């Protein structure tokens, strides 16, 4: 039995009738015009991450999985080191009692998450990966309810169920008994789901550490821990196939730099800065730009096709994520507004 609490006192009659439009209207009428820069920063970060699905898939044709992962975090460590040098030495000290939590959380958030992601994206479509990533907020809500005892309401449960059904549509469960079913693609989609689970597990594990350490310190620790974890597998890949270096083209080199510089270091700082300026519930809606960017690149460059199950699954996941996360905030806002009136 979960240790969280489930609130049944909320009712559906006060929930907005146009759930996907209300937060957008509310956000664009007020906050985005008052403080546009945080939204621009988050938009740029999610645009980069939307392109990363395609870039990673192309780069993995030339660079082995473990090697790309090691180079990604290794270069990120080098790029972030100047910022660490300018930090107060007291902020960089790590207590030995905190090391187990920091190591486990960093490995889940970095090494385990990226391993499942890269292995999964080599077996499935980039556009599927971009949509399945939208399930991460739902996993966060479920994890916070189960492990952190945060209350969720009936509208959140409805969103979780709808997102899970949408996920089933995207990964191909409805095609299980048809000739269109692809076990390899479904396995890849399953690995992407595990990637999201590892990300949420790592975030939940590291959440208490933010009370003791700065986001920059935890990020640097995650980069370093992941680089160390991928070092030996990368060496073994090189021993097994030392010729892959000579086969890397300019496209592969661009992909590596894109992933290490833009998708890892730059986008993270844009995200953290944006989240520090605006409410998380308002920022999350910008994540929906990722599937649009991924699809606009994957269709012409990778010749991927947008299926009906993808469209249906995306709509279900998008609405479910809103009900499961943003819907909670908007529902409470309207509920309290009715109480005051």
Secondary structure, DSSP 4 states (H G I P E B T S, - for coil): --SS-EE----STTS-SSHHHHHHHHHHHTHHHHSHHHHHHHHHHHHHHHHHHHHHHHHTTTS-HHHHHHHHHHHHHHHHHHHHHTS-GGGG---GGGHHHHHHHHIIIIIIHHHHHHHHHTTS-HHHHHHHGGGHHHHHHHHHHHHS---EEHHHHHHHHHHHHHHHHHHTGGGTTSTT--HHHHHHHHHHHHHHHHHHHHHHHHGGGGGTS-HHHHHHHHHHHHHHHHHHHHHHHHHH-GGGGGG--HHHHHHHHIIIIIIIIIHHHHHHHHHHHS-HHHHGGGGGHHHHHHHHHHHHHH-----HHHHHHHHHHHHHHIIIIIHHHHHHHHHHHHHH-
